[in-house]
Amino acid sequence: MRSIKRQAHVTLWIIGLALCGPALFAAEPTPVAVPAQTTALPPQLHDLDTYIEGVRKQFDVPGIAVAIVKDGQVVLERGYGVRALGNPAPVTADTLFAIASNTKAFTAASLSILADEGKLDLDDRVVQHLPWFQMSDPYVTREMRVRDLLAHRSGLGLGAGDLLYWPGTDYSTEEVARRLKDVPLTGSFRGQYAYDNILYGVAQLVIEQASGQSYADFLRTRILAPLGMHDTRFNADALKPGDNVATGYAKADFTDLQPAPRMSWGNVSGAGGLYSSAHDMGAWMRMQLAGGTYTDAAGQPQRLFSEKRQDAMWSVITPMPISTPSVPELLPAKPNFLGYGEGWQLSDYRGQKLVWHTGGWPGMVSRVTMVPQHELGVVVLTSAEVSGAFHAITLRVLDAYLDAPKTDWTAAYAAALAKAQGKSDDDWQKHLAARDAGSKPSLPLAKYAGSYRDPWYGDVAITHEGGKLVMRFTRTPELVGTLSHWQHDSFIARWHQRWLNADAFVNFDLDHDGKVREVRMEAVSPLTDFSFDFHDLRLTRVEQAAANP
């Protein structure tokens, strides 16, 4: 998922996809916002409105929504900026954003509800609920437990199989899950952390099997309605006419801000489909910080899931590596421990345990963070693909409540973004230096055309049109691009949808008779989201008349 979807697991100091650029908001009207409840906020946050406007402009974010929960109360919920550039309609606390991988905690909570009811156990084998379930290794198939679906320790590589649903394939959730048998394992089972989305789709199917409901209905009746999250939508398909929803923005070719399509995560929605608002996410955080309890519409206390289940969700299952921040300004954000539980990341910040997650989708990234010991929660929803914005706001809020020194997190994350871009530019220069620009393809272009098949993805078509090669991922309408010759038998797929920021090298391997034996792919830029797992594809030519797998 693009962290997001596009940025599913951005750590406190890792930088997202978008780049810094000139502020784009001078011509936009500044919406009149409801005054912040400064009397309930610590002194460091009395200038929060000004700070967030500075973040918004620094990182070119059209709209941001924030909610802060403290001691069981929502002390701030508001919007900043506009829902869409060129339209004065302001972002409010009720504006909907794609929360992407923050959906994972809802999937984990759903399994916990069913576990409390005795309809499943997190230690159950997955095949007890889905007898057809199959990984590429029989031992992993047999031993995979429901808990393993949530903990990113399956042996799959980072983002493995994401192309089965991203961006916007026509496979069903079950079809995606059934294709797992052909997705290769690159690590040992339960041996290391590697973030995936695809197993949350399997978890979604387990929920449906155990509950007898669609996952959308289960979420609506068992979580969203009880908590009063009436504006939250299952995915973009569930958005209604007149919904107060933000437009997301991506930087095409990592430079030019443009609207991203409002795509629906029609399959594997349990990994990242939800749209929600700062207001609704405030209710979600209040319940979490109250140990799984909430007050219903009649004012009566209720419990969503047990304390035992929350303890499990908030306990580390899979340790995660801790890297050194890319710039010294981010050293105070480096944790002493970091791990993944059930749908949540766990770490520490300034000596306090954090329970948190990020999410990324075309044009939108978000972060939910809770400090249980302080009964503190903050959610930041944004309408641009740049994680520096939500990190800078989150850490500013945490610092205020933890009595930490006031830090210019905006400058820190801007410096890290600039460094990431510089490293990407250096990487491209190395490619250019190694290129044999005078080389020619070994074959006439028409000889590269054909139907190619990967065991887990399916068919990819390469056609010869108007003197050019065009690549189409047959189950993914957005992945259509022109192949530009790079050198020898290597090309670059330049996708027609430039917001994807995922151009890829396409390398043709020829046999001794000059026929294409295999096609391999690899993202051109290190800034490309990991969900574009082109490197896992093993494309071999098939006859045009062959039946689809």
N, C-alpha and C positions, 0 to 999 in steps of 0.2 A: 504494500500500500504505500502510496506515496508518503510518506511519512507521514508522505503522507500522506489520508491514505498515503499521504505521501510520506509523513515523518512519524512512523509509528513508534519509534523508540529513541527519540532524541534525548541524550543525556544532558545534564545541567550545563555542560560547556561545549557540546557539539553544535555546529552551526547547520542551518537548513539550506534550502535550495536557492532562494532568491538572493539577489545582490543588492548592495547599497547603491543608491542613485540619487539624483536631485529630487527635492520635495516636489510632489505633484499636486499640492492641494491649495496653492495660493488662490486659484480661481474658484474654488469650491466654497459655498457659504458655510459658515460654522453654525451647526444646529444649536438652538437654544435647548440646553439640557436641564433636567431637574436638579436643583442644587444638591450637592453631595451632603450626606449626613455627617458633617465634620465633627459634631459634638460626640459622636460615637467612635470616632477614629483617633488613633494616637497622633501626636503632634507632627511626626514625620510624614503623615499622609494628608495633612491639611492642604498641601499643594498637589495632591494626586492628579487632579484634573489637568493642571498645567504639564505635569510630568508625562501623563499619557498622551497628551497632544504632541509633546516633543518626540515621544517614541513613535507615534503614528507617522509623523513627518520624516523622521530619520530613516525609517524602514519602508517608506512608501506604502503604508497600509490604509486603504480607504475607510475601513470601519473596524471598530473594536468594541466588544462588550465585556464587562467585568462584573463579577459578584464576589463579595467577601462575606464569609460566615464566621461569627465569633461567639462562643459560649451559647450556642443554640439559636442565635438570632442572625438574620441577614442584616448586616450593618451598612452595606452598600451594594447597589445593583444599578448599573447604568450603561449607557452606550455613548460612543464617541465617533464622530465622523458621519459618513453617509453610507446608505445601503448600496448605492451604485454611483460611480462617477458620472457627473453630468445630470444628476437628479438630486434635488435638495432634501429628499426624504431622509430623516436622521436614523441612525442606529439607536435602538432603545434596548432596555433590559429584556424586552420580549422578542427582539429580532432573532430569527433562526439562522444558525450556522451549521455546516457539517462538522460534527465532532469526531468523525472518523474513528481512530483506534481507541478513543475514550469509550467507545461502545463495548470494548472487551470486558470492562468491569461489570457491565449490565449482563453480559453472557455468563460471567462467573457468578454473579448474584442469582441468576435464574437457576443455575445448577445447584446452588446452595439451598434455594427454596425447595427444590425437588428432593434434595438430600434430607432436609429437615422433615419432609413428609414421608420419607422412606421409599420414595419411588426410584431412587438410585443411590449409589454410594460413589464418592469420588475415587475410591479404590477399585471400583468395578472395572473389568476389562471392557474396552470399547466394543469388542465383538459380542459381548453379552447383550448390548442394545442395538448394534448394527452388525448382524452376522456376516454381511457381505464386505465389511470394512477390510481393507488390505493395504499395507505398506509394501515397499519394494523388497523388504527383508521379512521372511516368515517369523523370525524370532520377535522382531519389533511388532509385527502384526499381533502376535499372540499376547505379548506382554504390555502393550500400550494400554494405560489406564485412563479413565476420564480426566483425572488430574493432569496427566501428561499433555492433554490437548491444550492446556492453558499456560504451560510453563516454559515453552520454547527450549525444550531439551530433547527433541525427538530424534536427532541425527540429521534432519533436513538442514540444508545450507540456508544462509541468510536470504529470506524472501523467496525460497524455493517454491516453484509452482505458481507464483503470483500472476504470471501471464495467463493462467487459466481463467482468471476473472478480471484482470486489470490490463488495459483500461476498457471496461465495459464489454466483456464477451457475452455470447448468447448461450453459454453452457448454464445448466441449472446447478443449484447447490449440490445436489446428489451427483450429477455428472462430474463436477469438479472433484468431489470426494472420491468417487470411484477411480478417477485417473491418478490418484496418489500411488497406486501400485506401480506406476511407471516413472514416478519422480525419484531420481536417485538420491540415496543418502550419502552425505559427504563426511559425516562425523559419526561418533559412536552414540548409541542410544543412552540418554541421560548422562552423557559424558561432558557436554559443554553447552554454553548458551548460544543460540542462533535464532534471532527473531523470525517468526513466521506468522502469516495470516491464515493460511489455508486450513490449519487444524481447528481454528475457531469456527470455520464452516462445518466441520465435523461435529464440534460441540453443539452447534445450532441444531443439527439433525438429531443428536442425542436428546436434546431438550424436547424436540417435537415428538420423538418416539415415546419418551417417558411421560409427557404431559397429555398427549393426545390432541394438542393444539398446534396451529402454525406458530412459528416463533414470533411473528408480528402480533398475533392475538395474545400469546402468553405475556409478552412485554406490556402490552396495553392493559390487560386485565389484572396482572399480578404485581406490576411495578409502577407503571406510569400513572394509571388512574388512582391507585391508593395514595401516591405521593403528591397528587395534584399537578402532575407534569402534563397538563392537557394540551400544550402547544407542541410537545415533542413529537416528531414524525419518524416512522420506521426507516425510511430512506427517501430519496428525492421523488420516487414514484408516488409516495403518500402525501406530498405537499399539495395543499388545497388552493384553489383560486383565492386571491386576497390575503394569503399568508404573508406575514411580515418576515421576509427572508432576504438575507444579504446576497449580493453577487460576489463571487470569488474572483481574485485576480492572480495571474501568473505572469512571470517575466519571460516572454518568448525569447528563445536563444539566450536566456539568462540576462537580458538587458532591457527589453521593451515591455512595460506593463500593459497587459490586455486582459479582457474578461475571459475567465475559464468557463468551459461549458458546465452546465448544471447536470452532471452525470449522476446516474443512480447506481448504487451498488446492489444490483438486482440479485446477485448470488453471493454467498459467503457474507451476508449482511451481519452475521454475528461477530465478524471481525471489525466492522467499522461503518455500518450503514446509517446510524442515527443522525438526525438533525435536531438540535435543541437550542435553547436560549440561556442567557445568563440567569434569568429568573428561575427557570425550571432546574438548571444545574445547581442553583442554590438549595433547592429542596432536596436534591440528590445528596449534596454534601452534608446537609443537616442530618439526614437519616444515617449516613455513614459515620459521622462524628458522634452520633447518639448510640452507637453500637448496634445498628440495625433496627432501631425503633423510630416511630413517627407518631404524630397526632392526626387522627382521621378528621374528616369534614365535620363530624359531630363533636369534636373535641376530646375524643377518647384515645388513650394510648394504645398503639398497636405495634406489632413486631413483624418486620419483613423477613428476616432470617435470624438465626440464633447467634449468640455471642461466640459459640464454638466455631461456627462457620466463618464469622468475620475474622476471628483470630487466624484461621487457616488461610483466608484470602490475603491477610496482611502479614504473612510469614514468608520468609525467603525459601523458595524451593530450589531455584537455580541461581548460583552466584554469577554475577556479570563482571567482566573485566573493567578495571578503572584505568582510564588513560590520562595522560598529562594534558592539561588545558593547552590549547593552541597559542594562547597569548597570556602573559603573566597577569593581566588584569582580571582573568577569570579564576585565578588560583583559590580565592576564598570560596568559590562554589564547588571545588573539588570535594567529593565525599570520601569518608573513611571506609564505608561499606556500600555496596550496591548489589542488588539482586532482584529477581522477579518472583512474585508470588502467584496468586490466581487472578489474573487480569489487572494486576497492579505492579508498579515498580516500587521498590523499597530502598531508601538510602537515608543519609543523614545530612543535615545542614546546620552549621554552627552548633553542633552538639545535640540537635533534636532530630528525632526520627521523622522522615517524610514518607507519606503514602501518595503516589502521584502517577500520572501518565500523560502522554502527549498524543495528539492525533493530527493527521494530515490528509488532505483531500485536494482535488484540483482547485487551487485558489484559496484554500482555507487551512489554517493550522490552529491548534488549540492546546491548552494545558490545564489540567485539574490537579491541584496540590492540596494536601491536608497535613496538618501538624497535630496529631492526635493529642499529645500532652498539653497543648494549648487550646484545644477545641477550636482550631483555626482552619479555615478552608478558603481557597481562592481559585476562581476559574477565570481564564482569559480566553476569549474567542476572537479570532481575527480573520479578516477577509483578504489575506495575501500570504503567499508561500514564503514566509521568512520566520524562522523560529526565534531570532533575536528579539523580536517584539514581545512575544509572550513570556520569554524568559526574563527580560528586563523588568517587566511589570510585576511578575510573580515575585522575583527576588526583592524588589523594592517593598512590596507589601510584607513579605516575611521579615525583612530587616526591621521594619517599623514595629512589628509586634514582638520581635525577639530582642528589642533594645540593642540592635547591632549598629555599627557605624554606618552613616549614610554613604552609600556607594553609587557612583555613576555607572550603573549597569548598562545604560544606553550606549555610552562610549565604549565600554568593554566589549559588548557584543558587536558593535559596529566594527571595532578593530579586528575581531575574530572573523567576521564576514569578509572584510577586505583581505585578510590573510588567506582565507579559503579560496577566494577568487584569484588571488595571485598565484597560488599553487596550481590551480586549474589552468591558468594561462601558461605557466611554466611547463605543465604536462603537455599541452598542445604544441608548444614550441619544440619539445623533444620529438613528438610525432613528425612534425614538419622536417626536422633535421634528419630523421631516419628515412624519410620518404625518397624513393627513386621516382622523381616527378616525370622523368622522360620515358618511363616504362609503359608498355602497352599490354592490354589483356591478351592472354594466350589464345583465346577463342573469339570468333565473331560474337557480338552481344547476344544474338538469337540463340546461340548454343548454351548460354547460361540459363535461358528461360526454361521453365518447367514447373511441375508440381512437386513440392518437397514435403516430407512428413517427419515430424518428431514424435517419438513414442508417447510422450505425455501431453504435449500441446495439441497435436493434430496437424492439419495441413497449412502450409504456407505456399502461396502462389507467386511465382516470378514470371512476369510477362514482358514481351518486347513490344513497346508501343511508341510509335513516332521516333524511332531511333534511340530510345532510352529503355532502360530496365526499370520496371515498377514492381515493388514487393508489397504483397497483401497478406496479412494474417487473416485467414478466412473466417475465423470465429470472432475477430476483433475489428469492428468497422473503423475505429480510430487509427489503427496501425496500418496505414497505407503511405508508402514513401517512394521517392525516386532514388535509384542507385546511381551515385556519382562515382566514377572511377577514381580510385585512390592510388594504387600501384599494383603492377603485376595482375594477380587474380583477386585482388582485394578492392572492395567498393565501400562507400559510406551510404547507409540508408538515411536519407534526410526526410523525416516524416512531414507530411503535408500539414498536419496540425502542429504548429511550431511551439505551442504552449507545453507540449509534452517534454521538451528539453531532454530528449532521449535518443539522439542520433546514435547510430551504431555501426561499427565496422562489420562488414559482411565478407567473409573469407571463403572462397571456393577452393576445395581440394580436388585436384584432378588425378585420375589414375594414369597408368602407363599408356593408354590409348587416347588420352586427351579428353576423357569424359568426366563429368562432375561426379565425384564419389561422395562428397559430404560438404555441407555448408555449416560454418560455425560463425557465431556472432559475439560481439562484445561492445559494451557502451563506450562511446568516444570520450565522454567527459567524466571525471571523477565526481562531479556534482550531480550526475544522474541518479535518480532515486533507485534504491536497491530492488524495488518491486519490478523493475524492468530486468528480469533475470535472463537476459538474452544468452548469457554465457553457459547456461544449463542446457540449451537446445542442441540437439544432434540431428540436423536435417539431412535426410537422404532422399534422392529422387525416386518418385513413384510414377507408375503409368497414369496418364490422364484418365483413363477409364476405370482406374481402381476405385472401389467403393470407399466412402469415407469411413474412418475407424469408428 
